[in-house]
Amino acid sequence: MADYEKALACVYSAADELNDTLPPDGKLEKSPNTVIFGKDGKLDSLGIVNFIVAVEEQIEEEFDVELTLADENASAMEESPFATMESLAKYVAKRVEEES
């Protein structure tokens, strides 16, 4: 996955954007292991929606590809691609590759 690093950069940029709106104790750490959503995640359902939209915008800027990340592909996966920043970046890289 040659695009993984670029995808991770998109995820981190989206985190920066979202962190500007979050309280200090709710900010997302920019690390592959950061839990985005789920038991130990810092985002509520509205936060995850805003984060996914921000990631989609970053993908469009970086890769010139329009993706909808929260779709049947994501829901059909055994493990959620939205669990961690790493899983999301891998999912983004895979989807970008499929669209290219």
C-alpha positions in Angstrom: 0.0 0.0 0.0 2.1 2.8 -1.3 -0.6 5.4 -0.4 -0.8 4.4 3.3 1.5 7.2 4.4 -0.4 9.8 2.4 -3.7 8.3 3.8 -2.4 8.6 7.4 -1.4 12.2 6.7 -5.0 12.8 5.6 -6.3 11.2 8.8 -3.9 13.4 10.9 -5.0 16.5 9.0 -8.6 15.8 9.7 -7.7 15.2 13.4 -6.0 18.6 13.5 -9.2 20.2 12.0 -11.5 18.4 14.5 -9.2 19.1 17.4 -9.6 22.8 16.9 -13.3 22.4 17.9 -12.8 19.9 20.8 -12.1 20.6 24.5 -8.5 19.9 25.6 -9.4 16.6 27.2 -11.3 15.4 24.1 -8.6 16.0 21.5 -7.4 13.2 19.3 -3.8 12.3 19.6 -2.1 11.9 16.2 -0.9 8.3 16.5 -1.6 5.1 14.5 -2.9 3.5 17.8 -5.3 6.3 18.7 -8.8 4.8 19.2 -11.2 6.9 17.2 -14.5 5.3 17.9 -15.7 2.6 20.2 -15.1 1.6 23.8 -12.0 3.7 24.4 -12.7 6.3 21.7 -12.9 10.0 22.4 -15.6 10.8 19.8 -19.3 10.5 20.2 -21.5 9.7 17.2 -21.6 13.3 16.0 -17.9 13.6 16.4 -17.2 10.5 14.3 -19.4 11.9 11.6 -17.6 15.2 11.6 -14.2 13.4 11.6 -15.2 11.1 8.7 -16.4 14.1 6.6 -13.1 15.9 7.3 -11.1 12.8 6.3 -13.2 12.6 3.0 -12.4 16.2 2.3 -8.6 15.6 2.9 -8.7 12.6 0.6 -10.3 14.6 -2.2 -7.6 17.3 -1.8 -4.7 14.8 -1.6 -5.7 12.1 -4.0 -8.3 13.9 -6.2 -10.8 11.1 -5.5 -14.2 11.4 -4.0 -15.0 8.7 -1.5 -17.8 7.9 0.9 -16.1 6.1 3.8 -19.1 5.2 5.8 -20.8 2.9 3.3 -21.7 -0.7 2.8 -18.0 -1.6 2.3 -17.2 -0.3 5.8 -20.2 -1.9 7.5 -19.5 -5.3 5.8 -16.0 -5.5 7.3 -15.4 -7.8 10.2 -13.4 -5.1 12.1 -14.5 -1.5 11.8 -12.1 0.6 9.7 -13.0 3.5 12.1 -11.5 1.8 15.2 -8.1 3.4 15.1 -6.2 6.0 13.0 -4.1 3.2 11.6 -7.2 1.0 10.6 -8.8 4.1 9.0 -5.6 5.0 7.0 -5.3 1.4 5.7 -9.0 1.5 4.7 -8.5 4.9 3.0 -5.4 3.6 1.1 -7.3 0.5 0.0 -10.3 2.5 -1.2 -8.2 5.0 -3.0 -6.3 2.2 -4.8 -9.6 0.6 -5.8 -10.9 4.0 -7.2 -7.7 4.7 -9.2 
